[in-house]
Amino acid sequence: MSRSQKLTDQAIDALAPKKKPYEVRDVDLIGFLVRVEPSGTKNFYCNYERGRRVRLCRFGEIPTAQAREAARRVKQAGTLAKLEQKIAG
């Protein structure tokens, strides 16, 4: 099950592991999320188009604000690539 909230360093730090992995999506940037594993590992991901996802980094390697900006750039790159494909025919 997935839920949504404002992803901040403090909010992510407070996420506890469960028996099964779960995801929390950011309310500010669609497609940006953190996945919490049963081991306690927390990874940032970006869904850049339907069915397409890239792992950005592990929580704690960079601040959440930087991970959000990286997700924004991934989404922009995906949009630009689609536009270039349409133009190229």
C-alpha positions as CSV (number, residue, x, y, z in Angstrom):
1,M,0.0,0.0,0.0
2,S,1.2,3.5,-0.8
3,R,0.5,6.7,1.0
4,S,1.4,10.4,0.3
5,Q,2.9,13.1,2.4
6,K,5.5,15.9,2.2
7,L,8.8,14.1,2.1
8,T,11.4,15.8,4.4
9,D,14.5,14.4,6.1
10,Q,12.6,14.3,9.4
11,A,9.5,12.7,7.9
12,I,11.5,10.0,6.2
13,D,13.7,9.4,9.3
14,A,10.5,8.7,11.2
15,L,9.3,6.0,8.8
16,A,9.6,2.6,10.5
17,P,10.2,-0.7,8.6
18,K,7.3,-3.1,8.3
19,K,7.1,-6.8,7.5
20,K,6.7,-5.9,3.8
21,P,8.2,-3.1,1.7
22,Y,6.1,0.0,1.3
23,E,6.3,3.3,-0.5
24,V,5.5,6.9,0.5
25,R,5.0,9.4,-2.3
26,D,5.8,13.0,-2.2
27,V,2.9,15.4,-2.4
28,D,5.0,18.2,-3.9
29,L,6.5,16.3,-6.9
30,I,4.5,13.6,-8.6
31,G,6.6,10.5,-9.2
32,F,9.1,11.2,-6.4
33,L,8.9,8.6,-3.6
34,V,10.8,6.7,-0.9
35,R,10.6,2.9,-0.6
36,V,11.1,1.5,2.9
37,E,12.4,-2.1,3.0
38,P,11.8,-4.5,5.9
39,S,15.5,-4.2,6.7
40,G,15.0,-0.5,7.4
41,T,16.8,0.6,4.2
42,K,15.1,3.6,2.6
43,N,15.7,4.4,-1.1
44,F,14.6,7.3,-3.2
45,Y,13.0,6.6,-6.6
46,C,11.6,8.6,-9.4
47,N,8.7,7.4,-11.7
48,Y,9.5,9.3,-14.8
49,E,6.8,7.9,-17.0
50,R,4.1,5.2,-16.6
51,G,5.8,1.9,-15.7
52,R,9.3,3.5,-15.7
53,R,11.3,4.0,-12.5
54,V,14.8,4.8,-11.6
55,R,16.5,4.5,-8.2
56,L,18.1,7.8,-7.3
57,C,20.0,7.0,-4.1
58,R,19.7,5.7,-0.5
59,F,18.2,8.0,2.1
60,G,21.0,9.7,4.0
61,E,23.5,9.8,1.1
62,I,22.2,13.3,0.1
63,P,19.5,15.5,1.6
64,T,15.9,14.9,0.6
65,A,15.7,18.3,-1.1
66,Q,18.6,17.3,-3.4
67,A,17.0,13.9,-4.2
68,R,13.8,15.8,-5.1
69,E,15.7,18.0,-7.4
70,A,17.4,15.0,-9.0
71,A,13.9,13.5,-9.6
72,R,12.8,16.7,-11.2
73,R,15.7,16.6,-13.6
74,V,15.0,12.9,-14.4
75,K,11.4,13.7,-15.2
76,Q,12.5,16.7,-17.4
77,A,15.0,14.5,-19.3
78,G,12.3,11.9,-19.9
79,T,9.9,14.6,-21.2
80,L,12.6,16.1,-23.5
81,A,13.5,12.6,-24.8
82,K,9.8,12.0,-25.7
83,L,9.6,15.4,-27.5
84,E,12.8,14.7,-29.5
85,Q,11.4,11.3,-30.6
86,K,8.2,12.9,-31.8
87,I,10.1,15.6,-33.7
88,A,12.4,13.1,-35.3
89,G,9.4,11.2,-36.5
